[in-house]
Amino acid sequence: MTMTQSSTRPPVFELALLALLATLWGASYTFIKIGIETIPPVTLIAARTLIAGGVLLAIVRMRGLTLPRDRATWRDFAVQACLNSVVPFTLIAWAEQSVDAGLAVILNAMTPVFTFLITWLWSRHEATTFRKFAGVMIGLVGTCIIVGTQALTHVGRELAGQLAVVLATICYAGAAIFGRTFKSLDPIMPATGSLISGAVILLPVSVVLDRPWTLAPSEASVLALIGLAVFSTAIAFLIYFRLIHTLGSLGTTAQGYLRAPIGVAIGAAVLGERLDSSAWIGLLCILAGVLLMTLPPQGRPADIRAT
């Protein structure tokens, strides 16, 4: 689909895709929590990228497409893999050994903030308007409301895990901006190429660290891995690279705010993690922030410029 074709879609279609992406990635934190019960983090993520990359490669073949073969493109796929899967996926899986899935998804909701700051202070590849700035701030307020007093009680506890999630969040922000490198490609190409590159990087590490042939994962962990790979990775990456084209990096990372209440709700339902009633107030703020960051501007926007 060309940019011209996709630009004729009504905004509600792209917002629906944004909500679907937030749901798929919101569920990933619960999948990870269940998966790491019997599968070590590195091996879980190596298998995640391998399965997801295999699914997308099969789709590429069914569509009669061919992956790029030049070194420059595969180098970019490898960089995208490090920013969008290898490093952040592994950090989050490691962190969830000590951090609740709900808290992890909330901390990860900071992605739009880091994307905005990187765009404003460095890349300036798209307009960082006052409306987008307002969306970032309102979404952040909503996230803080969701965190509530429970997060305050966790300050200082499991600090390494929390910092690992924040570092993963910064990686996601960088990935959203670097993903613009692939604007000339069908979205399935960078999705497939980056996941295959991620698997190539992680599989040797898994073999050395975890000796996966000696593991005895539970049925629940295996099912969680399959859900994580197929739904929260393969399908999610297809949507993600499409939205990078249509909504831009700032708009796409806005799903991080929407992902927060969804991820918390899934963690509460599946893992029994407690969902505070203030989450619904926070959700309204988050939805307002997402709308401000993603709806097309009326007239010429006023840019925020670094001084």
N, C-alpha and C positions, 0 to 999 in steps of 0.2 A: 504494500500500500504506500503510495507516495504521500509526501507532506501535503500536497494540494488536496488530495482526496480526504485525508484525515482531518484537514482543517475545516472541511465542510460539515463535519459531524457536529451535532448540537453539544454544548458544554456538558449537558447532563450525562451524555454517554461516557465522556472521559472521567467525570466524577464517579460514575458507577464503577468504572474500571479501577479508579483510585480506591474506592471502598472495598472492592474485591481483593485488591493487592494488600490492603491493610488487614483484611481478615485472614488471608493466606499466611502473611508474615506474623500476624498476631498469634495464630495457632502454633507457629514454629517453636515458640518458647516452651509451650507445654509438651510438644513432641520431643524437644531436646531434653527436658526434665525427665521424661519417661525413658528416653533412649539411654541416657548416661547412667541409669541405675545399674545396667549390666554391660554397657559398651563404653570403653574409655573415650574421652572427648575427641582426640585426634583421629581415632579409627572411625568414630561416628561421623565426623565431618568428611573424612576421606571417602567413606561409603556414600554419604549424601551427595557429594559432588560427582562421584563416579556414576551412580544410578541416574541422577538428574541429567548429566551430560549424555548418557546413553539413550535416555528417553528422547531428548531433543535431537540427537543425531539421527535416530530412527525417523523422527518427523521430517527432518531435513531431507533424508533419502526419499521418503514417501512423496514429498512435494517436488521431487526431481531437481533439488538444488545441490550446489556443491560449495563446501566451505572454502574460503580463501586459502591460497597456498603460499603467499609471499611472506617472507620473514618479518617484515615491518608490521603487518597486521597481527601475526601471532605474538609478536613482542607486546603489542598493545593489549591483546587478549590476556597475556600473562600478567601485565600490570593491573588490568581490570580484575583479574582473578584474585590477586593479592589484596586489592582494596575492597572487593565486594563479597568475597567468599573465604579465601584461605585464612586471612588474619582475623576478620571480625567473627566469622562462624566459629572458629576454634576458640577465640577469646570468650565468646558468650557461652559456649558449651562448657569450657573450663570453669567459668564464673558460676554457672548454675549448679555446680556441685555444692556451693555454699549460699547462693543467693536465690530467693524465690523467683519463680517464673514471672509473677506479676511485677515484682520490683525491677527485674531485668528489662521487661518491656517498657516500663515507665522511664527508666534511665535512658533507654535507647530512643525515646521520643524526642531527645535533644537533637536528633539529626538535622531537622530544618534550621535550627539555630546555628549550628556549625556551618551548614551549607550557605546560609545567608552571610555569615561573617567572612567565610572564605571568598565568596563572590564579591562582597562589598570591598574587602581590603586587598584582594589579590587578583582574582581572575577577571572580574567585571565582564563576564561573557553574556550576561543578560541584565536587564534593568532591575536594580534593587530599589523598587519604589517604596514610598512611604506606606502605601496600602499593604505591600508584602511585609514591610517591617511591622505594621500593626498586627497583621495576621500571625507573625512569629511571636509577638509579645502576648497576644490574646491566647494563642495555643499554649504558650509556656505557662500562663496563669492557670489554664485549665489543667495542665499536667500537674502543677503544684497542688491544686485543689485535690486531685485524685490521690497524690502521694499522701497528703494529710499528715496527721500526727504519727501514723504508723512508720512513715519514712524517717521522721525525726528520731524515733526510738532506735532506728538502725544506724544512725550516724556513728561512725567509729567502729561498727561491727562489720566483719567480713569486708574490710576496706579494700583489700586486694581484688576481690571479686567485683566490687562496685566500680573500681577504677578500670578494671579490664573491660567492663561493659561500656564505660564512657569512651575508652580508647577505640573500641569497636565502632562506636557511634561516629567518631571523627573519621574513621576509615570509610564508613558508609557515605558521609558527606563528600569526601574526596572522590568516591566512586561515582556518585551522581553527577559530579562536574566532569570527571574524566570520561564518563559514558557518552558525552557529546562527540567524542572522537569518532564514534561509529554511526553518525547521522546518515551517511551515505549507504549504509548497509541495511538489509532487511533485519528487523529486530531479532529474529531467530539466530542470526549469525553470531553476534557478540554474546548472546545468551549461551549458545552451544559452545563456542570457542573458549569463553572464559571458564565455563564449568569443566570442560575437558582439561584445560590448562591447570585448573585447581586440583583436579584428581591426580594429574601427573606430578604435581608438587607434593601433595599430601600422602600419596600411597607409600613412597619409600620411607617417609617419616613414621607412618603407622607401622610398617613392617619392623623397623628398628626399635621403636619405643614399646609397642604393645603386643607384638607377635600375634596378630589377630587369629591365626589358625588354632591358638590355644584357648581362645575365649569360648564361653558358653552363654550367649545372650538369651534372655528370656523371650517368650513369645510377644509380650507387651512391648519390649524394647525393639524387636524386629519390626513389628507393625508400626510403631512410632517412627522408625527410620524410613520405612516405605512412604508413610504419609508425609514426612519431612522432605524426602527427596522428590517425590512426584508432584505434590500439591504446593508445598511451601517453597520449592526451589525451581523445578522445571517450569511449571505453569506460571509461577510468580515472576520468574525472570523474563518470560515472554511479554508479560504485561508491563513489567518495569521498563524494559528498553523501548517499548512502544510509547509509554508515557513520557520518557525522557525527550522523545521527538515532539510530542504534542503539548505537554504542559511545561516543559523545561525542567531543569534540575531542582530549582526551588519548589515548584509546584509538585513535582513527584515526591520529594522528601516530606511534603506536608502530610503524606499518609502516615508518617511516624507519629503524629499527634493522634490521628484517628485510630492507629494501631494500638495505642496505649489502653483505652477503655476496652477494646475488643480482646486484647491479650489478657488483661486483668480478669475480664468476665470468663474467658475460657479457662484460665487457671483456677478460678473460683469453682467453676462447675465440674471440672475434671479432677483437679488436684485437691479440692477442698480449701484452697487459699481464700481468706476472707475478703470480700468485696465491700468496701465502705460505701454507705449511702451517698456520701458527698461525690462519689464518682459520677453520678448523673448530672450534677451541677457542672462539674469539670467537663463532661462530655459536650454540653451546650457551648462552652467556651471553645473547646477544641473544634467542633463543627464550624463555628464562626470563623476561627482562624484559618481552617482549611479552605473555606469559601473565599476569604479575602486573598489568600495566596494563589488560588487557582482560577477564579473566574476571569474572563477576558476584561482588560481595562476599558473604560469609557474615555475616549479622547487620549491625548498624549500624557503619559504619566510623568510625574516629577521624580527624578532619580535622586537617590541618596548617594552622595559621593564621599569617599574617604578624604580626610584633610591631612 
